[in-house]
């Protein structure tokens, strides 16, 4: 019996074999739609004026729908102000060194802003907060800047999209990024306002439906095996023609 080599059929078989023999690392998703603060560390706060006050609470109604987390920032009066708030989840850990390097993080969250004064929003974001090696990093995804209406934001963030932030000194450095290939990452969320005001103001911001999906870098061994197989089949096909 004569054996007939069919390169295309063999290539398809090889692709299936590679996928079965060396499966890609599974994506992991951290999500929260209730925000029980017992699952989070203490509120992190940085404010530029000692007259500013900061608070956080879980609300059982007013979410999108149901429970949500509510940040409050109170600004004392006339001037230029900045306020950062953050929460780190106590159990959302990922170690790229042992679980696989990350290519990106797909992040989404819903946001609701209410004010008791009069300002105009020129921009708005939802922010993913990372803790790695004692340092905090913030990555932002744009949201439609509206008051008293739930708005959702979603996007894909790479390590370069995160900036270093120090909640003690207020240092913000967009040139310093987390390491997506080594070092344990811990996940949370952050809130920020930068305002120029002519009077006192209180802003409450509700967040709901937090989701952070970790997208691993494809296994290089699988890609190498697939590439080697393609090269080998190409040579076989040329010899049989």
C-alpha positions in Angstrom: 0.0 0.0 0.0 1.3 3.4 -0.9 1.3 6.1 1.8 0.1 9.4 0.7 1.4 12.5 2.6 -1.1 15.3 2.9 0.7 18.3 4.4 -2.4 20.4 5.0 -4.1 17.5 6.9 -1.0 16.8 8.9 -0.6 20.5 9.7 -4.2 20.7 11.1 -3.5 17.5 13.1 -0.3 19.1 14.5 -2.1 22.3 15.5 -4.7 20.2 17.4 -2.0 18.1 19.0 -0.1 21.1 20.2 -3.2 22.7 21.7 -4.0 19.5 23.5 -0.5 18.7 24.7 0.4 22.2 25.9 -2.8 24.2 26.8 -2.5 27.9 27.3 -2.7 29.4 30.7 -6.3 30.0 31.7 -7.4 33.6 32.3 -8.3 34.6 35.8 -11.0 37.1 36.7 -11.4 39.0 39.9 -14.9 40.5 40.3 -17.1 42.2 42.8 -20.7 43.5 42.7 -21.4 43.8 46.5 -18.2 45.3 48.0 -18.3 44.0 51.5 -15.5 46.1 53.0 -14.5 43.2 55.3 -12.9 41.8 52.1 -10.7 44.9 51.7 -7.8 46.6 53.5 -8.1 50.0 55.1 -9.0 53.0 53.0 -6.0 54.6 51.4 -6.2 58.4 51.1 -4.0 61.2 49.8 -5.3 64.8 49.9 -3.6 68.0 49.1 -5.4 70.1 51.7 -5.7 69.2 55.4 -9.3 70.5 55.3 -10.3 67.8 52.9 -12.1 64.7 54.3 -12.2 61.2 52.9 -14.5 58.2 53.6 -15.7 55.0 52.1 -18.7 52.7 52.8 -20.7 49.8 51.3 -24.2 50.9 50.3 -26.9 48.3 50.0 -29.0 50.3 47.6 -28.1 52.7 44.8 -25.8 50.2 43.0 -26.1 49.1 39.5 -28.1 47.3 40.8 -28.1 46.5 44.5 -25.0 46.9 46.6 -22.1 49.2 45.6 -19.1 50.9 47.2 -19.3 54.6 47.8 -16.3 57.0 48.1 -16.8 60.5 49.6 -14.5 63.4 49.2 -15.3 66.8 50.9 -13.5 69.8 49.6 -13.2 72.8 52.1 -13.5 75.9 49.8 -11.7 78.0 47.3 -8.5 76.6 45.8 -6.9 73.8 43.8 -7.4 70.4 45.2 -6.5 66.8 44.5 -7.8 63.7 46.3 -6.9 60.0 45.8 -8.7 57.1 47.5 -8.0 53.4 47.2 -9.0 49.9 48.4 -6.9 46.7 48.0 -8.8 43.4 48.2 -7.4 41.0 50.8 -7.6 37.9 48.6 -7.0 39.0 45.0 -3.4 37.9 44.4 -1.6 36.8 41.3 2.1 35.7 41.0 3.3 36.1 37.4 6.5 34.2 38.4 4.7 31.0 39.2 1.3 31.4 37.5 2.6 32.9 34.2 3.5 36.3 32.9 0.7 38.7 32.0 0.2 40.3 28.6 -2.6 42.6 29.7 -5.6 43.1 32.1 -9.1 43.6 30.7 -10.8 45.9 33.2 -14.3 47.2 33.5 -16.4 49.0 36.1 -19.5 51.1 36.5 -19.4 54.6 38.0 -22.0 57.0 39.4 -21.1 60.5 40.6 -23.2 62.9 42.7 -22.2 66.5 43.8 -23.8 68.9 46.2 -22.2 71.9 44.5 -21.7 73.1 41.0 -18.8 71.9 38.8 -18.3 70.8 35.2 -16.7 67.5 34.6 -14.2 67.6 31.7 -13.2 63.9 32.1 -13.9 60.8 34.1 -12.3 57.4 34.6 -12.6 54.2 36.5 -9.2 53.1 38.0 -7.6 49.8 38.6 -5.3 49.8 41.6 -2.3 47.3 41.9 0.0 46.7 44.8 3.4 45.1 44.1 6.5 45.0 46.2 5.0 47.6 48.6 4.4 50.0 45.7 1.0 51.1 44.3 0.2 51.5 40.6 -2.9 53.1 39.1 -4.3 52.4 35.6 -7.3 54.3 34.2 -10.1 53.5 31.7 -12.3 56.4 30.4 -15.9 56.7 31.4 -18.5 59.1 30.0 -18.3 62.2 32.3 -21.8 62.6 33.6 -23.5 63.3 37.0 -26.3 61.2 38.6 -26.2 58.6 35.9 -24.5 55.2 35.8 -21.7 55.0 33.2 -19.6 52.0 32.4 -16.0 51.9 31.4 -14.0 49.1 29.9 -10.6 48.7 28.3 -7.4 46.6 28.1 -4.4 47.7 30.2 -0.8 46.7 29.7 1.9 47.3 32.3 2.8 50.5 30.5 -0.7 51.9 31.2 -0.1 51.9 34.9 1.7 54.7 36.8 3.4 54.6 40.2 1.5 56.4 43.0 2.5 57.1 46.6 -0.5 57.6 49.0 1.8 59.1 51.6 3.6 61.8 49.5 1.3 62.1 46.6 4.1 61.3 44.2 2.8 60.3 40.8 5.3 58.9 38.2 3.9 57.8 34.8 7.4 56.4 33.9 7.4 53.7 36.6 5.2 50.6 35.9 4.4 47.3 37.6 6.2 44.1 36.5 3.9 41.7 34.7 6.5 38.9 34.6 7.5 38.6 38.2 6.5 39.8 41.7 3.2 39.1 43.4 0.4 41.5 42.3 -2.6 42.4 44.5 -5.7 44.0 43.1 -8.1 46.7 44.1 -9.7 50.0 42.9 -9.0 53.7 43.1 -10.8 57.0 42.9 -9.4 60.4 42.0 -10.5 64.0 41.7 -8.5 67.1 40.7 -10.5 70.3 41.0 -10.3 74.1 41.0 -13.1 75.4 43.2 -14.6 78.7 44.3 -16.5 77.2 47.2 -16.9 74.1 49.3 -18.1 70.8 47.7 -18.9 67.2 48.5 -18.6 64.5 45.9 -19.9 61.0 46.3 -18.8 58.3 43.8 -20.3 54.9 43.6 -18.6 52.0 41.9 -20.2 48.7 41.0 -19.6 45.6 38.8 -15.8 45.5 39.1 -14.1 43.0 36.8 -10.4 42.5 36.1 -9.5 39.6 33.8 -5.8 38.7 33.7 -4.7 37.8 30.2 -1.5 35.6 30.3 1.3 35.6 27.7 1.0 32.6 25.4 3.2 29.7 26.3 6.4 30.0 24.2 6.9 26.3 24.2 3.6 25.8 22.4 4.4 28.5 19.8 7.9 27.0 19.2 6.6 23.5 18.8 3.9 24.8 16.3 6.5 26.8 14.4 8.9 23.8 14.2 6.1 21.6 12.9 5.1 24.0 10.2 8.7 24.3 9.0 9.1 20.5 9.0 5.8 20.0 7.0 6.9 22.6 4.5 10.1 20.7 3.8 8.2 17.4 3.5 5.7 18.9 1.1 8.6 20.2 -1.2 10.2 16.8 -1.2 6.9 15.1 -2.2 6.0 17.4 -5.0 
